[in-house]
Structures are given as structure tokens and as C-alpha cells.
Amino acid sequence: MLDVFMNRNYSIILKNGTRLEFKQVFNQYFNSLVLFADRYLKEREECESLVQDTFLALWENRLEFPDEISIKAYLYTTVRNKALNVLKHRKVEQEYMNDVLQEEDSELYYMKSVIEEETRRLIFSAIDSLPEHARKVCLLNLEGLDNQDIANELKISLNTVKFHKKNAYQLLRDKLKDKFYLLFLV
Amino acid sequence: MTKKYIHIADLIYKDKVGIATEEEQRELRDWLDESDFNRQVFDELSKGSTLSRSYEEYRAIHREQVWNRIEQQIAPRRRNLSWRWMGYAASVVVLIVAGWFMGTMSGHKGKHEDVKTVAVISPGERKAILHLEEGKKVVLGGRNGVIVDDSLSGRIEQVNEALFYQSEAGMKEERMNVLEIPRGGEFNVTLADGTRVWLNAGTKLTYPVAFVGDERHVRLEGEAYFEVKRDEDKPFVVDLNGMKVTVLGTSFNLKSFKEDGRTTATLVSGKVEVEAGARKIVLEPNQQANLFVGKDSLEIREVDAEAYRAWTKGQFVFRRERLESILDDVARWYNVTVFYEQAGAKDIVFSGIMERFADISETLKMLEKTGKVSFAVDEKKIIVRLR
């Protein structure tokens, strides 16, 4: 009976009263943040440990956030700051990094990076919730391929493509209730 | 600005999958018209060819291992976790039973309207003031972070809403710090020797940043629960209002408020030596020593020690306690003052369990259900009447 109470639940309680599961936040953001850090550091292992530190910092500050968007903003800002620190350190070692740092230190570079990674994150996590075939069809569809191109690419029949699209559409509708419809699939 | 970028990403996503409302579409168009760069960012994302490549990259990242490392760092020690949950579970059961029992006993409904939810009164929160030796004051409870990190004081840091001391080897001087908990507050500190102390509202603890001498010496005013790190060579000594408590490594609760007129030591585990004036006794677990102001006697009685440390787990637990003493605790925690219309009310004895983080009206209602007293709340004053 004790096990009921021993389940490891790490919650982040927001000041607006919402409770988020820390692990879920981690799962939703880790991959995208690593790719985001990679835009600055271009060294995968370093990125992973930097993002790990960012999540530990998030956990330590978990009572400080008014709402969900503040957590998202905190994650991107913290990763950027940590990455810039690493770059500045590297710059000392290699003078020629100067130009690179200037571009990457800029607000525009940051804006572009956040928007791209965040948009992809939203798309990927929607796609991730689909079964394999529907996922592939979806992805190609998003790339701008029409049904015939998708059929050729995946070496399946046109009808199968249509079936998977319909299936994916239905699944996402069921899963996400009325929150959003992936209408591009129809 | 980051929030704005995240919001724009949300709009682009909704636009791409065709679920953007007209309002959202307009907002996105406005943003695109703002600058060529914005449009460039958008076009880049609409270029499908990069999408599946970045999806493969995205999927190739394995996060489980990283999560395991994070979990190892944030997991509370198993024992603590189970205690906390068991305490919580037990309190729910007791409250349900108590609620049912008291409801049955009193049998009157609608008689408790004196106590209303009053917004100005709220339970205590985690806050404290740290007085450093050089006269500097630091308010704790807000952001975590390093407060001091130097060779004289070692490292003083607020982590997860608790204060941590780490001394460095070779520190020779005992610089004194004072941790002061205001009414309506509570806080935790881990001293340089690893001893953990829970401090209740209206309490002051004076201690060195590093324990240099033959004894680990601290001074307490108010109430604190100690889990002393075992060190056979260096006894841990607490001075409080005429009482001296000496231990090697144990856990115990000490309480001494001026308004209480007594000093109490309650032993949870291990062994402690209590000294007052010329008297010296050794306490066993579940024993309590009481020293009354103006009396030279040290009284020992058997108690349920867990009840006396329940406050560290978010509860008030009273076992045959006088109302005055109960309400003194309540008043310090909710930062209110108490007035008695009849002095006789002070001596009524109550038992019960109440949640520290509940609204004060809940706490008072439980006491009212006994039918012996009623309460009126006026701003931050509680008025007690005999029934």
C-alpha cells in the first residue's frame, strides 16, 4: 500500500495554481532545447549537459513561475545565456571566433532560433503522437508533397495514403478533443 | 521578448496546420509585415524540405539517460519522502474521523457563523532574515542563490527554500550568524556540520558559520526541531532560556517562547542531556522535560514526541493542551493577536490535529465544534468567548 505514496512525482506548481509534471516538461522540451543550443555551440555533447543544467536550475526555481509561458521563456533564455557564456569562453581561446559570436549574440539570431525551434517542437510533438505510417504521411505532407508524391516516396498506393491521412486526422481529433484539429490532413 | 517569440511560434504552428482563428491569422500577418527578416524566418519554416531532416535529428536525441541523471539529483531521500507522505495520509484519515466525530457530537448546524473566511489572515510562509556577522541583513525566502562564498564564512547558500552552510577546512574563527524567523514564517537551515534545523514562527537561532571548538554551540529563542549530525568527539549544545541541552547525535524539539512561561525539550530519538540550574537529567525517546519560569524544578513526562514535531510536517497536533498554548502557536503562525473575553477560556483543554496551511477559519471551526468556545475575527484579531 505504501507504494501508492512512493510514486515519484515531481510537480512544478505555478503561481496561477496550475500543476505541471516536471518530467513532462522535460520530455516536451529537452530535444528541442538541445537543437536550440546546437545553433550556438555546434557540439552535441556539450549541448546536452548544458540543457541538463538548465532543467536542474528550473527545478530549483520551480516555485517562482507565474504561468506556463514563463517556464518556456525561462528555458530558452537560460539555454541561450549559458551557451553565450561558453562561446565567450571559447572566444578567449580562439580570437577568430569574434565574428561568429557577434552574430550569435544578436537578438535577431535569437529570435529566429527560438521561433524555428519552438514551431518545430509543436509540429513534432503533434506528429509524435501518431502511429508510424500516419506519421510519415504527415511529415511528407507538411513538406509540401501532394498525395501522389507521398505515394511514390513511400511506395504505397494512393488509397493507402488517403487512408493514413484520414486515420491520422481522426486520431489527433480524438486525442486532442476540441483543442485543435490538424486540418492540413484532409 | 522571449515570450513574444514563443507566441509567434504558436501562431505559425497554428497557421501551418490550419487551426488559427481569424484573429490569430491577422496577428501573424501584422507580424510578417513588420520586417523582411520576420518574413524570412517564416519562409524558412515553410520550406518543407528541411522539416523531415530536422525531425530525424530531433528523434535521434535520447533523453532518458539525461532524465535519470536529473532524477538522481532531485530525488528526496527515500526515508524523508515516505515520512512526509505517511504523515500526510495519516492526517487525512485523522481529520476525516475527527470531522465526523465532532460533527456527530455537536449536532448543531449553523451555529458556527461567527468564523468567516477573512482574507487578511493567511497561513505562514517560508521566510526568514539572516543576520551576518558584519551587520548585513539578508531576506530569505524569495530567490534561491549563493549569499556568501568566501574564506571567512565558507559558502552560505539558499537552495530549495532552505539555508545551507558549507565550511572550508582550516577555518579558525567562529563567525556568528543569526537566523530570525518572523511571525507568520518558517524556515530550514543545514548547519556547517550537517545538522538540520527546522525553525518555527517567531524564532531566533544563533550559530557559527563553522564549528571550530570542542563543542558545537548554538543558542535558541523560540521553537526549533533539530536533527543533529552525529559526532562523538564534538557534542552539540543548545542554550535556551535557562536550559542547556547536550547531545551527540539525535533528533528533538525545543520550545521556549517568553509568552509561554516555560521551556520544553521533547526527545524524538537518541539521547539528550538536559541541564537547568543545578539539575541535570537524561531524556529517553518520547520523554519531555519542562522548565517553568520562576520554578527551579525540571519536570519529566512521557509524551508522543511525534506530536511535538508535527509542525515541521505541516500540522498542528495537540494532545491535551490548554487553549492558550494552542492559540499562542496559531497566533504566531497566522500572525494574529488573541483576546480572551473570559480568562477562564485559556485553561480549557483540547486535543486534535489541524492543517497548518489551511485557512484560519478552518482551524477555529474545529475548536468551535467542541461547543466550549466561539471565536470572532476582526481584521487580525481573534476574540475568544466561552460558550
Interface residues (C-beta under 8 A of the other chain):
Chain A: L2 F5 M6 R8 Y10 F22 K23 F26 N27 F30 N31 S32 V34 L35 E48 V51 Q52 F55 L56 W59 E60 N61 L63 E64 I69 S70 K72 A73 Y76 T77 E107 L108 Y110 M111 K112 V114 I115 E116 E117 E118 T119 R120 R121 L122 I123 F124 A126 I127 L139 L140 L142 E143 G144 L145 F180 Y181 L182 L183 F184
Chain B: M1 T2 K3 Y5 I6 H7 I8 A9 D10 I12 Y13 K14 K16 V17 G18 I19 F37 V41 E44 L45 G48 S49 L51 S52 S54 Y55 E57 Y58 R59 I61 R63 V66 W67 R69 I70 E71 Q73 I74 A75 R78 L81 S82 W85 M86 Y88 A89 R143 N144 V159 N160 E161
